[in-house]
Amino acid sequence: MEARYEALRRAAEEVAAVDAHAHNLVELASAFPFLRCFSEAEGDALALAPHSLSFKRSLRDIAALYNCEASLEKVEEFRTAEGLKSISSKCFEAANISAILIDDGITFDKMLDLESHKALSPLIGRVLRIERLAETIINDESFSGSSWTLDSFTESYVAKLKSVSTQIVALKSIAAYRSGLEINPNVSKTDAEDGLRKELTGPRPFRITNKNLIDYLFTCSLEIAVSANLPVQIHTGFGDKDLDLRKCNPLHLRAVLEDKRFSKCQIVLLHASYPFSKEASYLASVYSQVYLDFGLAIPKLSVHGMTSSLKELLELAPIKKVMFSTDGYAFPETYYLGAKKARDVVYNVLAAACEDGDLSIQEAIEAVDDIFRRNALHLYKLNVTNGSINNETTIAGGGVSSTSVEEDVLFVRIIWSDASGQNRCRVVPAGRFYEVTRNKGVGLTFAVMGMTSFCDGPADGTNLTGVGEIRLVPDMPTLLRLPWSSREEMVMADMQIRPGEAWEYCPRNALRKVTKVLLDEFNVTMKAGFENEFFLRRKLVSDGVEQWVPYDNTNYCSTSAFDGASSILQEVYSSLKTSDIVVEQLHAESGKGQFEIALKYILCTLAADKLIYARETIKSIARKHGLLATFLPKPDLNDIGSGSHVHLSLWEDDQNVFMGSSKDNFYGMSKTGAQFLAGVYHHLSSILAFTAPHPNSYDRIQPNTWSGAYLCWGKENREAPLRTACPPGVPLELVSNFEIKSFDACANPHLGLAAIVAAGIDGLRRGLKLPEPVESNPADYASKLQRLPQNLQESVESLSGDKVLHELIGDKLVKAAIAIRKVSIVSYPLVLLLFFVVKIF
């Protein structure tokens, strides 16, 4: 057999291997015990390591390399006498390693930095451990633990990860060591926020172990990995005693692998997933994004264990997905042992496959090159020539060429919503986006936040002109593929005046700012769930005249209306689901051709982003079907209007603290909930300038139309602008949330929610109280109740004098919004006149 497979053996012994996963070396004087070279054990258990099969074999291999007696004592004497440089030279020369990818996230005593390893290999690439990066950020001494919020932490983490994304070859997660691999890719920000707070109550240095926070960090990192085209290495299977082996089975990752957001994220299961090698092989065979790395299993197992593990990996997994690494660490000998035994085991397994008829000898030789070199070079995008590293360009700077990106995605839309509520975008070719724009953003004139919905010029009084420029910086965790246009992506953007510094006119930052105050002062967050009402119009051409007429003329919740639009609504639902936007209900509404899609409540900062995406999706899919979807509050003055009612609740430590209890109950609300709602009640006239920001908004807000025309509140009162709700599952004597009816789709959702949060903060700070609820139609009490603003002018006047909203949201932003509203007030009659002239003629 040996003679027959001589070419195969020679290929296995001579290939210049790429070590795709390893760790830093330590100085000889390190306190890290050399006995750890042979075992993952620690403490008393380590003392028994010399009695293991792998120890005895590995010690003989090292002694043969050093030409000394095969005893631990003599090997350690040789190491001391020769010095680190000499033994490193011997080990790496024997290992024949041409490139090393190092995870430097593990710390050893007297550990060498990455630069020191460059004498050992033509190429040293860095693998960034995400948990280590996160811990470095929250342990920064310039911040007190209590100063962190999930948003501020995420912002710092994403910014740091972006800044190094072109300097690394992969990300790595050790979630298996912390909370296990049963990752929830849809973990809520509330749960993650709670996890962060719990972590920060511990002593420094903080070590992240909370599952919700780990899951959030993992998911956030995968989103960035997708956008940066970086592979992600994941510890699976065995390791030291810190992990719970039961939670390290890679099958636990199925929820992540099934998530369409990560279908393009190349995931590497480390350590052969031993003892779950068969499971790993299965995953690599059925998921295109899964790859396998057998480092650590080889050489830490017995010969039989190493051989069995590699055979199990190759039972189902494509050879193109299986990779070598030494998992070398601390000692040069670990690199040597990993390479030596890998060559032996790969040769034996492939030779046996030839004997069994699974492979020809030539196919086996090609498999050697794939496993030891080609697969890693391709996956980690290393630039090589003829089996060696081209030192002129060791690592492809952007990770991927513009041409290869644009074979998949052509354009990326960078989205923002301005102060008038218009969704706008800049479009960047994907190649340039991933090479430059994702990190640096695009330039944008100050004037964009002064524009009205009627005119693309800054309104007088905004103090915003064409002089001055901001950066529109993509928020990469919000990146998603357009469901209706497979070669385009879209991403929400932050407005920054300089790198890392938010512009004071940025709506997303305004919402983040007030929610941080709410959390810092009262330890609560706000969740929001929007109802999207819209009209579908179809084109009708009669006598050469083109008109947009209602899609149908049916009634509220009509089965025939839903049936007629079912194919469109199915596509909308599927597209929203693909975009991770959860739909709770949908039905036909009262207006002619009117429908409603209600979204699940989530953290308000996320809800605002997803609302923008949801509307873009609905409008685009309607357009695809030759229809027009309009969210205008009152497109037909003779029909019912469309709102964007929002349901709001307050949360602390995963508990709904808006809802009352047996000991804390004010009409079903807690004291916190009642005071927050009282603040919203007190400022509602001012809030309307943000939530009903268009003159047409007030055509909708009329008595007896379920839109909230009078200043009042009531339990399950749909005529009140503020309705406390008791949905199914909530005890009848309690309420779980409140609904604001006077919110429509002309509003910038970030600014609308920011105004609501600011008002609620004022209610909590001053301990404001609600009046008694109105339990019937408010119109019946018209003489006693205050009418809410009947036009935009009245709400603007209220906002102009509202010092609380000016202070919390930002005086400059509020003044700009007021100036934009004033121009809209003047322009609206002219727009209506033009509309009727066009309609008549």
SETOR-860579 format. One record per residue (C-alpha): x, y, z; residue in one letter; residue number from 1. Coordinates in pm, whole numbers. Each point is the difference from the previous one (the first is absolute). Last residue first. Example, Ala and Ser with C-alpha at 12.3 -4.5 7.8 and 13.67 -1.06 7.14 Angstrom:
2
1367, -106, 714, s, 2
-137, -344, 66, a, 1
END
This chain:
841
-5866, 6949, -1694, f, 841
-203, -59, 314, i, 840
250, -218, 186, k, 839
293, 219, -99, v, 838
-181, 309, 127, v, 837
-102, -185, 316, f, 836
359, -100, 79, f, 835
139, 346, -82, l, 834
-245, 156, 243, l, 833
92, -254, 268, l, 832
372, 75, -49, v, 831
-64, 373, 23, l, 830
-197, -48, 321, p, 829
286, -207, 146, y, 828
286, 242, -66, s, 827
-59, 245, 286, v, 826
-48, -269, 263, i, 825
290, -201, -142, s, 824
230, 302, 37, v, 823
-100, 25, 366, k, 822
60, -372, 54, r, 821
357, 29, -133, i, 820
70, 292, 236, a, 819
-135, -199, 295, i, 818
217, -301, -87, a, 817
307, 226, -18, a, 816
-85, 148, 339, k, 815
-34, -350, 149, v, 814
338, -107, -144, l, 813
174, 311, 131, k, 812
-155, -29, 347, d, 811
89, -364, 56, g, 810
-235, -289, 75, i, 809
19, 37, 378, l, 808
21, 378, 28, e, 807
-239, 99, -277, h, 806
-248, -266, 112, l, 805
5, 133, 356, v, 804
-15, 366, -105, k, 803
-334, -40, -181, d, 802
-80, 350, -125, g, 801
72, -62, -367, s, 800
-159, -345, 27, l, 799
-341, 150, 83, s, 798
24, 249, -283, e, 797
96, -282, -236, v, 796
-303, -201, 116, s, 795
-231, 295, -73, e, 794
149, 68, -345, q, 793
-32, -367, -94, l, 792
-376, 13, 24, n, 791
-276, -97, 239, q, 790
233, -15, 298, p, 789
-160, -224, 266, l, 788
-342, 111, 117, r, 787
-18, 49, 374, q, 786
-281, -194, 161, l, 785
-306, 149, 174, k, 784
-206, 129, -292, s, 783
95, -296, -217, a, 782
-117, -251, 260, y, 781
-202, -220, -238, d, 780
286, 34, -250, a, 779
214, -187, 253, p, 778
-195, -320, -78, n, 777
-23, -202, 320, s, 776
224, -95, 293, e, 775
204, 315, 39, v, 774
271, -66, 257, p, 773
43, 213, 315, e, 772
282, 248, -26, p, 771
355, -130, -15, l, 770
264, 94, 255, k, 769
349, 142, -45, l, 768
283, -125, 221, g, 767
225, 283, -110, r, 766
291, -212, -124, r, 765
-225, -284, -116, l, 764
-231, 224, -201, g, 763
295, 190, -145, d, 762
157, -329, -106, i, 761
-328, -95, -169, g, 760
4, 320, -202, a, 759
357, -67, -117, a, 758
-95, -360, -87, v, 757
-295, 120, -210, i, 756
207, 265, -178, a, 755
274, -256, -76, a, 754
-264, -240, -135, l, 753
-119, 258, -252, g, 752
357, 102, -85, l, 751
108, -356, -71, h, 750
-322, -76, -188, p, 749
41, 297, -238, n, 748
-368, 80, -26, a, 747
-196, 7, -324, c, 746
-106, -356, 80, a, 745
-241, 99, 275, d, 744
-15, 28, 378, f, 743
-308, 136, 176, s, 742
-127, -342, 117, k, 741
257, -43, 276, i, 740
-48, -341, 158, e, 739
79, -99, 356, f, 738
143, -321, 131, n, 737
-60, -300, 228, s, 736
-328, 91, 171, v, 735
-135, -158, 318, l, 734
-340, -89, 151, e, 733
-77, -234, -289, l, 732
310, -210, 60, p, 731
223, 3, -313, v, 730
-14, -308, -224, g, 729
-199, 167, -276, p, 728
83, 371, -29, p, 727
-82, 254, 275, c, 726
74, 337, -156, a, 725
30, 356, 127, t, 724
-120, 240, -267, r, 723
147, 348, -51, l, 722
-152, 198, -289, p, 721
-345, -106, 129, a, 720
-255, -127, -255, e, 719
134, -355, 35, r, 718
-83, -15, 370, n, 717
144, -327, 130, e, 716
85, 173, 329, k, 715
-25, 373, -46, g, 714
202, 314, -63, w, 713
-84, 360, -71, c, 712
91, 298, -214, l, 711
-258, -17, -279, y, 710
38, -99, -368, a, 709
128, -356, 41, g, 708
4, -185, -334, s, 707
-289, -242, 43, w, 706
-203, 196, -262, t, 705
-276, 142, 223, n, 704
172, 336, 48, p, 703
265, 102, -253, q, 702
373, -65, -26, i, 701
15, -93, -371, r, 700
-17, 346, -155, d, 699
245, 87, 273, y, 698
272, -222, -146, s, 697
-45, 171, -338, n, 696
174, 307, 145, p, 695
303, -221, 63, h, 694
189, -75, 322, p, 693
-244, -232, 179, a, 692
246, -189, 225, t, 691
256, 283, 25, f, 690
-221, 312, 32, a, 689
-243, -232, 179, l, 688
245, -28, 290, i, 687
-67, 364, 86, s, 686
-375, -59, 47, s, 685
78, -322, 187, l, 684
230, 160, 259, h, 683
-217, -52, 311, h, 682
-142, -331, -125, y, 681
351, -133, -77, v, 680
113, 101, 348, g, 679
-308, -161, 150, a, 678
85, -319, -192, l, 677
340, -9, 170, f, 676
-158, 69, 339, q, 675
-259, -277, -50, a, 674
260, -253, -114, g, 673
233, 68, 291, t, 672
-289, -19, 248, k, 671
-102, -328, -160, s, 670
-295, -9, -236, m, 669
-329, -194, 20, g, 668
-214, 304, 84, y, 667
267, 100, 250, f, 666
133, -322, 149, n, 665
308, -70, 209, d, 664
-65, -268, 262, k, 663
-206, -244, -209, s, 662
215, 85, -301, s, 661
22, 268, -265, g, 660
134, -25, -351, m, 659
245, 268, -114, f, 658
272, -199, 177, v, 657
2, -283, -254, n, 656
278, -217, 138, q, 655
316, -104, -185, d, 654
220, 184, 249, d, 653
-200, 321, -43, e, 652
-245, 63, -282, w, 651
-241, 276, -99, l, 650
-276, -42, -260, s, 649
-112, 173, -318, l, 648
-250, -81, -274, h, 647
27, 223, -308, v, 646
-275, 101, -235, h, 645
130, 72, -349, s, 644
-313, 157, -133, g, 643
-195, -9, -324, s, 642
-312, 207, -59, g, 641
-365, -84, -78, i, 640
-147, 121, -325, d, 639
-137, 327, -137, n, 638
327, 192, 41, l, 637
174, -266, -208, d, 636
376, -33, 60, p, 635
-47, 69, 372, k, 634
296, -113, 212, p, 633
223, -76, -303, l, 632
128, -360, 26, f, 631
-42, -64, -371, t, 630
51, -333, -176, a, 629
-20, 35, -379, l, 628
-55, -310, -210, l, 627
168, -151, -306, g, 626
92, -318, 186, h, 625
364, 107, 43, k, 624
-128, 336, 123, r, 623
-191, -180, 276, a, 622
320, -187, 85, i, 621
192, 327, 22, s, 620
-256, 179, 213, k, 619
-31, -285, 252, i, 618
377, -51, 26, t, 617
83, 368, 43, e, 616
-271, 20, 265, r, 615
144, -298, 188, a, 614
357, 132, -23, y, 613
-102, 332, 155, i, 612
-194, -183, 272, l, 611
302, -223, 60, k, 610
220, 297, 83, d, 609
-258, 150, 237, a, 608
-64, -335, 170, a, 607
373, -48, 59, l, 606
29, 319, 203, t, 605
-333, -83, 170, c, 604
106, -341, 129, l, 603
-248, -245, -150, i, 602
-378, -23, -42, y, 601
-115, -229, -279, k, 600
-124, 164, -319, l, 599
-361, 59, -107, a, 598
-83, 3, -372, i, 597
-316, 193, -94, e, 596
-185, 25, -328, f, 595
-201, 263, -189, q, 594
-145, -51, -350, g, 593
-299, 217, 89, k, 592
37, 88, 364, g, 591
-113, -217, 289, s, 590
305, -224, 26, e, 589
83, -339, -155, a, 588
211, -218, 226, h, 587
349, -76, 128, l, 586
125, -128, 335, q, 585
320, -70, 195, e, 584
262, 70, -267, v, 583
362, -42, 110, v, 582
267, 189, -194, i, 581
310, -219, -35, d, 580
53, 118, -360, s, 579
-96, -344, -134, t, 578
-317, 28, 207, k, 577
-77, 335, -157, l, 576
45, -149, -347, s, 575
-222, -298, 80, s, 574
-272, 229, 136, y, 573
13, 232, -300, v, 572
-11, -295, -240, e, 571
-301, -143, 182, q, 570
-162, 343, 1, l, 569
32, 23, -379, i, 568
-143, -350, -55, s, 567
-279, 68, 250, s, 566
-120, 327, -152, a, 565
-333, -133, -132, g, 564
-36, -246, 286, d, 563
56, 273, 255, f, 562
-268, 216, -154, a, 561
-234, -301, -32, s, 560
43, -82, 367, t, 559
-94, 353, 99, s, 558
170, 111, 319, c, 557
-157, 348, -35, y, 556
-207, 38, -316, n, 555
56, -39, -373, t, 554
51, 251, -280, n, 553
307, -146, -173, d, 552
348, 102, -122, y, 551
-109, 362, 29, p, 550
59, 212, -313, v, 549
316, 153, -147, w, 548
-96, 186, -316, q, 547
135, 22, -354, e, 546
-211, 182, -259, v, 545
4, -135, -357, g, 544
-374, -50, -1, d, 543
33, -207, 318, s, 542
331, -130, 132, v, 541
-18, -155, 347, l, 540
311, -60, 208, k, 539
-46, -184, 327, r, 538
18, 151, 348, r, 537
81, -177, 325, l, 536
-58, 205, 313, f, 535
211, -22, 315, f, 534
-23, -68, 372, e, 533
316, -119, 172, n, 532
-48, -87, 368, e, 531
320, 55, 196, f, 530
141, -182, 304, g, 529
223, 186, 243, a, 528
212, -98, 298, k, 527
130, 250, 252, m, 526
292, -53, 237, t, 525
12, 37, 376, v, 524
270, 67, 259, n, 523
-159, 330, 107, f, 522
278, 257, -33, e, 521
254, -181, -217, d, 520
-256, -192, -205, l, 519
-225, 294, -77, l, 518
302, 222, -66, v, 517
138, -264, -238, k, 516
-338, -16, -174, t, 515
22, 378, -49, v, 514
341, -16, -170, k, 513
-74, -305, -215, r, 512
-308, 174, -139, l, 511
194, 316, -81, a, 510
280, -212, -148, n, 509
-238, -155, -249, r, 508
-135, 344, -90, p, 507
346, 149, -73, c, 506
-16, 381, 34, y, 505
262, 15, 278, e, 504
249, -181, -221, w, 503
143, -305, 179, a, 502
374, -22, 60, e, 501
171, -329, -93, g, 500
176, 141, -305, p, 499
-96, 368, -44, r, 498
-338, 174, -30, i, 497
-170, -338, -1, q, 496
-341, -93, -137, m, 495
-84, -364, 56, d, 494
-108, -227, -282, a, 493
-247, -280, -58, m, 492
108, -265, -249, v, 491
-138, -127, -327, m, 490
109, -281, -229, e, 489
-44, -56, -373, e, 488
46, -293, -236, r, 487
-303, -194, 125, s, 486
-252, 279, -60, s, 485
-333, -64, 173, w, 484
144, -143, 322, p, 483
265, 274, 12, l, 482
298, -156, 173, r, 481
64, 126, 351, l, 480
234, 233, 187, l, 479
-127, 114, 342, t, 478
306, -137, 185, p, 477
214, 215, -235, m, 476
-115, 341, 116, d, 475
117, 179, -314, p, 474
158, 345, 58, v, 473
-150, 309, -165, l, 472
281, 247, 59, r, 471
-82, 365, 42, i, 470
66, 301, -218, e, 469
-13, 378, 32, g, 468
-144, 274, -218, v, 467
-309, -106, -193, g, 466
-213, 145, 276, t, 465
-142, -89, 339, l, 464
-101, 278, 239, n, 463
-346, -161, 2, t, 462
-171, 338, -9, g, 461
-67, 8, -371, d, 460
-52, -350, -134, a, 459
288, -181, -166, p, 458
-56, -94, -364, g, 457
-142, -314, -153, d, 456
-359, 130, 15, c, 455
-339, -138, 98, f, 454
98, -266, 257, s, 453
218, 261, 164, t, 452
379, 24, 6, m, 451
198, 123, 299, g, 450
166, -329, 89, m, 449
142, -33, -351, v, 448
146, 354, 10, a, 447
302, -103, 208, f, 446
140, -156, -317, t, 445
85, -371, -14, l, 444
332, -178, -33, g, 443
5, -379, -14, v, 442
106, -249, 267, g, 441
355, -76, 110, k, 440
-24, -361, 117, n, 439
-273, -149, -220, r, 438
91, 251, -272, t, 437
350, -118, -89, v, 436
48, -355, -128, e, 435
-340, -145, 83, y, 434
-186, 299, -141, f, 433
237, 40, -295, r, 432
-72, -353, -120, g, 431
-367, 26, 83, a, 430
-60, 303, -221, p, 429
-130, 277, 228, v, 428
-359, 127, 12, v, 427
-90, 299, 218, r, 426
-342, -26, 156, c, 425
-302, 196, 115, r, 424
-301, -78, 216, n, 423
-201, 320, 46, q, 422
-125, 66, 354, g, 421
38, 379, -12, s, 420
303, -19, 233, a, 419
177, -239, -237, d, 418
-4, -379, -13, s, 417
329, -162, -92, w, 416
92, -295, -219, i, 415
330, -106, -162, i, 414
-103, -214, -298, r, 413
261, -258, -100, v, 412
30, -93, -368, f, 411
125, -292, -210, l, 410
-2, -296, 234, v, 409
114, -347, -107, d, 408
240, 44, -293, e, 407
54, 346, 144, e, 406
194, -142, 293, v, 405
233, -198, -228, s, 404
78, 309, -209, t, 403
64, 221, 301, s, 402
262, -245, 125, s, 401
-27, -179, 333, v, 400
170, 17, 339, g, 399
48, 372, -23, g, 398
375, -14, 49, g, 397
73, -337, -158, a, 396
256, -141, 241, i, 395
364, -59, -80, t, 394
32, 241, -288, t, 393
367, 37, -89, e, 392
80, -310, 203, n, 391
-157, -238, -253, n, 390
-43, -298, 226, i, 389
104, -341, -122, s, 388
-181, -284, -173, g, 387
53, 120, -353, n, 386
-107, 360, 67, t, 385
-206, 111, 296, v, 384
-243, 275, 102, n, 383
-204, -103, 303, l, 382
-377, 29, -31, k, 381
-85, -177, 327, y, 380
-224, -255, -174, l, 379
215, -38, -312, h, 378
335, -31, 173, l, 377
-155, -223, 264, a, 376
-145, -242, -256, n, 375
319, 1, -207, r, 374
251, -89, 268, r, 373
-9, -305, 222, f, 372
-343, -140, -86, i, 371
-5, 95, -366, d, 370
359, -106, -67, d, 369
-59, -335, 165, v, 368
-330, -40, -190, a, 367
188, 42, -327, e, 366
223, -289, 100, i, 365
-310, -205, 90, a, 364
-157, 74, -338, e, 363
320, -118, -168, q, 362
-2, -317, 206, i, 361
-361, -68, -96, s, 360
-256, 51, 270, l, 359
-292, -188, 159, d, 358
131, -338, -122, g, 357
52, -141, 348, d, 356
376, -15, -50, e, 355
-4, 361, -120, c, 354
-197, 103, 307, a, 353
254, -187, 213, a, 352
277, 203, -164, a, 351
-198, 315, 75, l, 350
-36, -88, 369, v, 349
365, -105, 35, n, 348
137, 309, -176, y, 347
-224, 235, 194, v, 346
106, -166, 327, v, 345
372, 20, -66, d, 344
-8, 358, -130, r, 343
-220, 107, 290, a, 342
232, -170, 247, k, 341
301, 200, -114, k, 340
-183, 333, -37, a, 339
-163, -8, 343, g, 338
316, -129, 168, l, 337
214, 273, -155, y, 336
-244, 278, 85, y, 335
-32, -128, 357, t, 334
380, -21, 25, e, 333
30, 376, -60, p, 332
-159, 49, 346, f, 331
-266, 253, 103, a, 330
-264, -121, -246, y, 329
-36, -208, -313, g, 328
-357, -67, -113, d, 327
189, -199, -265, t, 326
-233, 80, -287, s, 325
-118, -199, -298, f, 324
-315, 57, -196, m, 323
-310, -183, -124, v, 322
-247, 183, -226, k, 321
138, -93, -343, k, 320
-1, -364, 113, i, 319
-380, 18, 2, p, 318
-145, -110, 335, a, 317
-187, -329, 22, l, 316
238, -273, 120, e, 315
298, 236, -9, l, 314
-54, 138, 351, l, 313
-56, -351, 133, e, 312
326, -119, -153, k, 311
180, 294, 162, l, 310
-143, -91, 343, s, 309
73, -370, -40, s, 308
363, 64, -94, t, 307
58, 242, 286, m, 306
-170, -231, 252, g, 305
192, -309, -120, h, 304
327, 189, 19, v, 303
-96, 123, 347, s, 302
-141, 351, 27, l, 301
184, 330, 62, k, 300
180, 11, -338, p, 299
-233, 47, -192, i, 298
-328, 65, 178, a, 297
170, 334, 66, l, 296
-30, 107, -367, g, 295
-267, -176, -210, f, 294
-153, 298, -181, d, 293
-338, -31, -173, l, 292
-203, 232, -224, y, 291
-369, 99, 6, v, 290
-144, 259, -241, q, 289
-150, -244, -251, s, 288
-204, -173, 267, y, 287
-94, -364, -70, v, 286
338, -176, -17, s, 285
178, 227, 247, a, 284
-276, -62, 254, l, 283
28, -377, -43, y, 282
374, 4, 47, s, 281
-40, 202, 318, a, 280
-249, -253, 137, e, 279
237, -283, -81, k, 278
284, 180, 176, s, 277
-196, 52, 322, f, 276
270, -131, 235, p, 275
178, 207, -129, y, 274
-131, 309, -183, s, 273
289, -66, -243, a, 272
183, 253, 219, h, 271
-161, 305, -166, l, 270
-326, 43, -189, l, 269
64, 268, -264, v, 268
-293, 220, -100, i, 267
-6, 181, -335, q, 266
-278, 259, 22, c, 265
-207, -6, -319, k, 264
-307, -161, 159, s, 263
38, 230, 299, f, 262
-299, 228, -47, r, 261
-197, -301, -120, k, 260
-1, -150, 349, d, 259
7, -378, -37, e, 258
368, -18, 96, l, 257
-60, 209, 310, v, 256
-295, -214, 112, a, 255
208, -312, -78, r, 254
286, 100, 227, l, 253
-98, -253, 267, h, 252
98, -270, -249, l, 251
357, 116, 63, p, 250
5, -196, 329, n, 249
170, 223, 256, c, 248
-283, 22, 254, k, 247
49, -353, 130, r, 246
372, 64, 27, l, 245
-55, 263, 270, d, 244
305, 221, -37, l, 243
248, 128, 257, d, 242
151, -351, 33, k, 241
233, 41, -298, d, 240
-106, -75, -355, g, 239
-236, -239, -176, f, 238
-256, 65, -270, g, 237
-49, 325, -186, t, 236
193, 327, 1, h, 235
-131, 217, -282, i, 234
207, 157, -278, q, 233
-177, 273, -196, v, 232
95, 73, -360, p, 231
20, 367, -102, l, 230
-194, 150, -292, n, 229
-14, 341, 171, a, 228
-381, 21, -25, s, 227
-45, -364, 96, v, 226
252, 27, 283, a, 225
-181, 310, 127, i, 224
-327, -190, 20, e, 223
181, -292, 160, l, 222
141, 234, 264, s, 221
-345, 135, 91, c, 220
-129, -356, 32, t, 219
287, -107, 228, f, 218
-26, 314, 214, l, 217
-374, -49, 40, y, 216
45, -367, 87, d, 215
275, 83, 251, i, 214
-219, 271, 155, l, 213
-293, -237, 33, n, 212
222, -278, 133, k, 211
169, 205, 272, n, 210
365, -110, 22, t, 209
201, 314, -77, i, 208
309, 35, 218, r, 207
23, 343, 164, f, 206
338, 95, 147, p, 205
-136, 129, 223, r, 204
-256, -118, 256, p, 203
-358, -82, -93, g, 202
-295, 238, -42, t, 201
105, 70, -359, l, 200
-85, -352, -111, e, 199
-356, 35, 130, k, 198
-45, 327, -186, r, 197
128, -157, -319, l, 196
-240, -291, 31, g, 195
-293, 235, 53, d, 194
97, 189, -311, e, 193
21, -332, -186, a, 192
-347, -95, 117, d, 191
-136, 339, -104, t, 190
188, -21, -329, k, 189
-190, -317, -74, s, 188
175, -324, -90, v, 187
-89, -91, -357, n, 186
314, -196, -82, p, 185
-53, -214, 313, n, 184
325, -193, 31, i, 183
-13, -355, 130, e, 182
379, -15, -19, l, 181
74, 20, 370, g, 180
3, 276, 261, s, 179
363, 100, 50, r, 178
232, -267, -135, y, 177
-216, -79, -302, a, 176
-29, 374, -68, a, 175
371, -15, -88, i, 174
-43, 203, -317, s, 173
252, 76, -274, k, 172
23, 263, -272, l, 171
209, -44, -312, a, 170
289, 131, -211, v, 169
71, 321, 187, i, 168
131, 345, -94, q, 167
-290, 100, -228, t, 166
-255, -48, 277, s, 165
209, 196, 253, v, 164
-195, 328, 0, s, 163
-330, -176, -61, k, 162
43, -206, 316, l, 161
79, 310, 201, k, 160
-303, 187, -134, a, 159
-224, -301, 53, v, 158
114, -39, 361, y, 157
-25, 369, 83, s, 156
-351, 31, -148, e, 155
-107, -325, 160, t, 154
120, 119, 342, f, 153
-176, 333, -40, s, 152
-320, -173, -111, d, 151
18, -266, 271, l, 150
50, 267, 261, t, 149
331, 61, 176, w, 148
48, 273, 257, s, 147
-55, -234, 294, s, 146
326, -184, -69, g, 145
200, 319, 31, s, 144
181, 93, -318, f, 143
359, 121, -36, s, 142
111, -329, 156, e, 141
-95, -191, -314, d, 140
-133, -329, 134, n, 139
-312, 25, -215, i, 138
208, 36, -317, i, 137
260, -267, 74, t, 136
-280, -237, 93, e, 135
-167, 48, -338, a, 134
327, -56, -187, l, 133
70, -315, 201, r, 132
-346, -134, -72, e, 131
48, 67, -372, i, 130
328, -187, -41, r, 129
179, 155, -297, l, 128
203, -232, -223, v, 127
324, 165, -110, r, 126
211, -111, -292, g, 125
371, -84, 14, i, 124
162, -72, -334, l, 123
351, -108, -99, p, 122
25, -202, 324, s, 121
210, -16, 317, l, 120
173, 340, -11, a, 119
-343, 162, -21, k, 118
-93, -137, 341, h, 117
146, 292, 194, s, 116
-235, 243, -174, e, 115
-300, -185, 138, l, 114
98, 70, 361, d, 113
175, -256, 218, l, 112
-172, -115, 320, m, 111
180, 43, 334, k, 110
-287, -168, 193, d, 109
-271, -113, -238, f, 108
-302, 183, -138, t, 107
-250, -135, -254, i, 106
-127, 252, -253, g, 105
306, -25, -223, d, 104
-168, -232, -248, d, 103
283, -58, -244, i, 102
-20, -96, -367, l, 101
333, -155, -93, i, 100
142, -27, -350, a, 99
266, -211, -169, s, 98
25, -281, 256, i, 97
261, -269, -65, n, 96
-40, -157, 350, a, 95
367, -101, 6, a, 94
111, 357, -71, e, 93
-251, 126, 253, f, 92
122, -228, 276, c, 91
374, 45, -54, k, 90
-19, 378, -36, s, 89
-221, 26, 308, s, 88
250, -211, 195, i, 87
283, 235, -92, s, 86
-182, 327, 60, k, 85
-145, -118, 331, l, 84
328, -97, 162, g, 83
225, -301, -55, e, 82
93, -77, 361, a, 81
-348, 62, 140, t, 80
-172, -205, -268, r, 79
251, -285, 39, f, 78
-56, -11, 377, e, 77
-376, -10, -57, e, 76
40, -296, -238, v, 75
227, -176, 250, k, 74
-254, 36, 287, e, 73
-298, -103, -211, l, 72
176, -319, -103, s, 71
79, -134, -345, a, 70
378, 54, 12, e, 69
129, 254, -249, c, 68
24, 36, -376, n, 67
-214, 314, 5, y, 66
-234, -128, -273, l, 65
6, -351, 148, a, 64
-74, 142, 346, a, 63
-298, 189, -142, i, 62
-145, -312, -164, d, 61
61, -211, 313, r, 60
-182, 259, 213, l, 59
-291, 1, -245, s, 58
-51, -376, 19, r, 57
10, -14, 379, k, 56
-220, 307, 37, f, 55
-256, -118, -257, s, 54
-50, -330, 179, l, 53
-64, 163, 338, s, 52
202, -73, 314, h, 51
209, 314, -27, p, 50
-326, 204, 35, a, 49
-58, -118, 360, l, 48
152, 312, 159, a, 47
-224, 211, -220, l, 46
-308, -121, 190, a, 45
139, 154, 321, d, 44
-6, 345, -153, g, 43
-86, 27, -371, e, 42
-81, -236, -286, a, 41
10, 101, -368, e, 40
294, -235, -50, s, 39
339, -52, -165, f, 38
154, 347, -22, c, 37
-166, 68, 336, r, 36
295, -189, 153, l, 35
211, 302, -96, f, 34
-163, 192, 285, p, 33
-109, 363, -65, f, 32
222, 194, 240, a, 31
186, 137, -299, s, 30
380, -1, 13, a, 29
25, -175, -335, l, 28
-187, 289, -159, e, 27
-350, -67, -126, v, 26
-139, -82, -345, l, 25
-323, 146, -133, n, 24
-294, -204, -126, h, 23
-101, -220, -295, a, 22
-263, -46, -270, h, 21
41, -23, -375, a, 20
350, -146, -9, d, 19
63, 14, -374, v, 18
217, -295, -94, a, 17
289, -15, -243, a, 16
-67, -346, -144, v, 15
300, -232, 42, e, 14
-113, -272, 237, e, 13
-353, -46, -134, a, 12
115, 12, -364, a, 11
280, -249, 70, r, 10
-247, -234, 165, r, 9
-231, 21, -304, l, 8
285, -60, -242, a, 7
113, -304, 204, e, 6
-351, -145, 1, y, 5
75, -321, -188, r, 4
331, -46, 179, a, 3
-165, 23, 344, e, 2
-282, -242, -89, m, 1
END
